[in-house]
Amino acid sequence: MRRYAVPAVITAVAVALLIVLATGIASQGTNNSIADGVATHHYRTAPDLHAQLPALAGDPADGGRRTRSLADYRGRVVLINLFASWCVPCQAEAPVLRQAQALLSAHGGTVLGVTYQDSPQNALSFIRRYHIDYPVVRDVAGAFANAYNVNGVPDTFVMNRAGKIVALNLYQLTPAWVHQTLPRIIAEQS
């Protein structure tokens, strides 16, 4: 009896592993990530559209508002940039974001900065140092970044007028990316 038990256990373990493997392979075709949606042109509604994020106190572009959500910008093109003052690529892309803001604001859109793992004081110093003139909010608990699958900064997402994420850049922005991407999205009529 014992000589049949060992092969039976090995067979059961092998079958269980095959089931786990088959389940993993089958679920690969249902990726609902933002990047997958952009790559396949099956755009997803911006995650956390209604999440109220605290405005950065002292931000010259805050307009006296205590919180902001992406839903506040529905009907406008919004470049969402997750950044941190301590991030060297974020510092390097600050002039590119000012150019993006000039382009977007001329067409009713905006850049929305979202601080990531940063103190309010350091973020405010960053805004002043780089002459940021667009609104900035704080992702205090990291829930906003988690909704966008952000693991580091800078990461940038573009929301069209219909509230869908239609472009992303998962590292430092370049002027070429901004000038190739934003005019196309601005020209879209939802």
C-alpha positions as CSV (number, residue, x, y, z in Angstrom):
1,M,0.0,0.0,0.0
2,R,2.8,2.4,0.9
3,R,4.5,2.1,-2.5
4,Y,1.3,3.4,-4.1
5,A,0.9,6.4,-1.7
6,V,4.1,8.2,-2.8
7,P,3.3,8.2,-6.5
8,A,-0.3,9.3,-5.7
9,V,0.9,12.2,-3.6
10,I,3.4,13.3,-6.3
11,T,0.6,13.0,-9.0
12,A,-1.8,15.1,-6.8
13,V,0.9,17.8,-6.3
14,A,1.6,17.8,-10.1
15,V,-2.1,18.2,-10.9
16,A,-2.4,21.0,-8.4
17,L,0.5,22.9,-9.9
18,L,-0.9,22.5,-13.4
19,I,-4.2,23.9,-12.2
20,V,-2.4,26.9,-10.7
21,L,-0.4,27.4,-13.8
22,A,-3.4,27.2,-16.1
23,T,-5.3,29.7,-14.0
24,G,-2.4,32.1,-14.0
25,I,-2.1,31.9,-17.8
26,A,-5.8,32.3,-18.4
27,S,-6.0,35.4,-16.2
28,Q,-3.2,37.1,-18.2
29,G,-5.6,38.1,-20.9
30,T,-7.7,40.2,-18.6
31,N,-5.3,42.9,-17.7
32,N,-7.2,46.0,-16.7
33,S,-4.2,48.3,-16.0
34,I,-4.1,51.8,-17.2
35,A,-1.0,51.1,-19.3
36,D,-2.8,48.2,-21.0
37,G,-5.8,50.4,-21.7
38,V,-3.6,53.1,-23.3
39,A,-1.6,50.5,-25.3
40,T,-4.7,48.9,-26.7
41,H,-6.8,52.1,-27.1
42,H,-9.4,50.7,-24.6
43,Y,-9.1,53.7,-22.4
44,R,-10.3,53.5,-18.8
45,T,-12.0,56.2,-16.7
46,A,-9.4,57.9,-14.5
47,P,-9.2,56.0,-11.2
48,D,-10.2,57.9,-8.1
49,L,-12.0,60.5,-10.2
50,H,-14.0,61.7,-7.2
51,A,-11.2,61.4,-4.5
52,Q,-10.8,64.7,-2.7
53,L,-7.1,65.4,-2.3
54,P,-6.0,68.3,-0.1
55,A,-4.6,71.3,-2.0
56,L,-1.1,72.2,-1.0
57,A,-1.5,75.0,1.5
58,G,0.3,78.1,0.2
59,D,0.3,76.9,-3.4
60,P,-0.2,80.1,-5.5
61,A,-2.5,78.3,-7.9
62,D,-4.7,76.8,-5.2
63,G,-7.3,79.6,-5.5
64,G,-8.2,79.2,-1.9
65,R,-9.6,75.7,-2.4
66,R,-9.0,73.2,0.4
67,T,-9.4,70.1,-1.8
68,R,-9.6,69.1,-5.4
69,S,-10.6,66.0,-7.4
70,L,-10.2,65.0,-11.0
71,A,-13.9,65.3,-11.4
72,D,-13.5,69.1,-10.9
73,Y,-11.8,69.1,-14.2
74,R,-14.3,67.0,-16.2
75,G,-14.6,68.5,-19.7
76,R,-10.9,69.6,-19.7
77,V,-7.7,68.0,-20.7
78,V,-5.6,67.4,-17.6
79,L,-2.0,66.2,-17.4
80,I,-1.6,64.5,-14.0
81,N,2.0,64.5,-12.8
82,L,3.0,62.6,-9.7
83,F,6.2,64.1,-8.4
84,A,8.3,64.6,-5.3
85,S,10.7,67.4,-4.3
86,W,13.5,64.9,-3.6
87,C,13.2,63.3,-7.1
88,V,16.0,64.5,-9.4
89,P,14.1,63.6,-12.6
90,C,11.1,65.5,-11.2
91,Q,13.4,68.6,-10.8
92,A,14.7,68.1,-14.4
93,E,11.2,67.9,-15.9
94,A,9.8,71.0,-14.1
95,P,10.5,73.3,-17.1
96,V,8.8,70.8,-19.4
97,L,5.7,70.9,-17.2
98,R,5.6,74.7,-17.3
99,Q,5.6,74.4,-21.1
100,A,2.8,71.8,-20.9
101,Q,0.8,74.1,-18.6
102,A,1.1,77.0,-21.1
103,L,-0.1,74.8,-23.9
104,L,-2.9,73.3,-21.9
105,S,-4.2,76.5,-20.3
106,A,-4.4,78.1,-23.8
107,H,-7.0,75.4,-24.6
108,G,-8.8,75.3,-21.3
109,G,-6.8,72.5,-19.8
110,T,-4.3,72.2,-17.0
111,V,-1.5,70.3,-15.4
112,L,-2.4,68.9,-12.0
113,G,0.6,68.1,-9.7
114,V,0.2,65.4,-7.2
115,T,2.9,65.1,-4.5
116,Y,4.1,61.6,-3.7
117,Q,5.8,60.6,-0.5
118,D,6.8,64.2,0.2
119,S,6.3,66.7,3.0
120,P,4.1,69.8,2.4
121,Q,7.0,72.1,3.2
122,N,9.4,70.5,0.7
123,A,6.7,70.3,-2.0
124,L,5.9,74.0,-1.4
125,S,9.7,74.9,-1.7
126,F,9.8,72.9,-4.9
127,I,6.8,74.9,-6.3
128,R,8.5,78.2,-5.5
129,R,12.0,77.1,-6.7
130,Y,10.6,75.9,-10.1
131,H,7.9,78.6,-10.5
132,I,5.1,76.1,-10.7
133,D,1.9,77.9,-11.7
134,Y,-0.6,75.0,-11.9
135,P,-2.6,73.4,-9.0
136,V,-0.9,70.9,-6.8
137,V,-2.6,68.5,-4.4
138,R,-1.2,66.1,-1.8
139,D,-1.6,62.3,-1.9
140,V,-1.3,62.0,1.8
141,A,-1.9,58.3,2.3
142,G,-0.7,57.1,-1.1
143,A,-4.1,55.8,-2.2
144,F,-4.1,58.0,-5.3
145,A,-0.7,56.7,-6.4
146,N,-1.9,53.1,-5.7
147,A,-4.9,53.6,-7.9
148,Y,-2.6,54.5,-10.8
149,N,-0.1,51.7,-10.0
150,V,2.6,54.2,-9.3
151,N,5.7,52.8,-7.7
152,G,8.0,55.7,-8.2
153,V,8.1,59.2,-9.6
154,P,7.8,61.0,-11.9
155,D,4.8,59.4,-13.5
156,T,2.5,61.3,-15.8
157,F,-1.0,60.5,-17.0
158,V,-3.2,62.5,-19.4
159,M,-7.0,62.6,-18.9
160,N,-9.1,63.6,-21.9
161,R,-12.3,65.7,-21.7
162,A,-14.4,62.6,-21.2
163,G,-12.4,61.6,-18.0
164,K,-10.5,58.8,-19.6
165,I,-6.7,58.2,-19.3
166,V,-5.5,58.3,-22.9
167,A,-1.7,58.8,-22.5
168,L,1.0,58.1,-20.0
169,N,4.7,58.5,-19.5
170,L,6.3,56.5,-16.8
171,Y,9.4,58.5,-16.3
172,Q,10.8,61.9,-16.9
173,L,8.9,64.0,-19.4
174,T,10.6,65.3,-22.5
175,P,9.6,68.3,-24.6
176,A,9.1,65.9,-27.6
177,W,6.6,63.7,-25.7
178,V,4.6,66.8,-24.6
179,H,4.6,68.3,-28.1
180,Q,3.6,65.1,-29.8
181,T,1.0,64.0,-27.2
182,L,-0.9,67.0,-25.9
183,P,-1.9,68.7,-29.2
184,R,-3.4,65.4,-30.4
185,I,-5.5,65.0,-27.2
186,I,-6.4,68.7,-27.2
187,A,-7.7,68.4,-30.8
188,E,-10.0,65.4,-29.9
189,Q,-13.6,66.3,-29.4
190,S,-14.2,63.6,-26.7
